[in-house]
Amino acid sequence: MSTVLSPRLATVSQIESPEPVRSRRLRHYWAWLLALWLVAGIYIVPADQQAVVTRLGAVVTPRVPPGIHYALPWPIDSIYKLKVHQLRRTVIGGDMPDAALGRLQPVASEFLSGDQNLLNIRVVAQYSVSEPKDFLFQTSDVDGVVRSVVESELARRIAHTPVDAILTTDKIAIQNDVLQTGERSLVSYHAGVVLSSINIENVTPPAEAADAFRSVAGARADAIRLVNEAEGYANDLLPRARGEAAQLGEQAQAYKDGKINRANGDAARFSEIAAEYAKAPKVTTTRAYVEAMELILPRLKKLIVDKNGNLDLTIMRRDNGTPNSQNGVPLK
């Protein structure tokens, strides 16, 4: 009986033996697939980027820095990479192609100033990503949000500023104000971006009023020029007049001091003469007379004759070198 069953057992073993081999192959195959799937979770974030990891649609890692990282492979985890340092720009007052060609869109670029004047303004806003998670999932059109915020803040600021200030002196102040207020609005909206700069590229009046604006600008320039010339003339004239006044004052003071000193000297001399006159009236009178004659007739020669009428002719001889002449006139 054993001889009958043995061939059947051998046949059954030969039929069932390939099944375990196939199972082992399948297990190895699935093991390799699992290993490859797990290895696929390794990812690299470049130096200029950051990443956000979501698991089944929910954010699990809001900010992944540059480097080598691991996440569960798709479809469990999803990885979104962003260039956070890249400056993005949007234009208010016309599309980018229109800005390149110098064309304006009147409806999009018109703003009303504080003194009820229309102006065509084109502004370029630059921004970058600050919160990757908010940038990706808080809004579907970040560029549109930035454009709307900047446009609304610009309209508010322009509406409180006169047209002359917008065209001349307040351009930088308007840019800084729009930058600060727009940044606060974007933070409150959780847009995930930060404004880098606001640049007013072009401010022009409407074509219908361009000639009037140019005339007003020319008149304003002339007025400023005339005021500057008047101020320059005043700044040149006033210091010179003050200098001349100071010089005249010093001269008057010097003249006054000289007169006072001279009067004091004359008074002192007169007092001395009076004292000498009291001592010797005749001698003092004669001396004063002679000194007066010397002062009154400084170029004439003076001959002193005594009371008897005697004249010393040797004096004339010594003065002229001619004994018988006086001033070139012969004596008779």
Summary of the structure (lengths in Angstrom):
residues: 332
radius of gyration: 56.8
end to end distance: 212.7
largest distance: 213.6
contacts: 801
relative contact order: 0.06
helix: 57%
strand: 19%
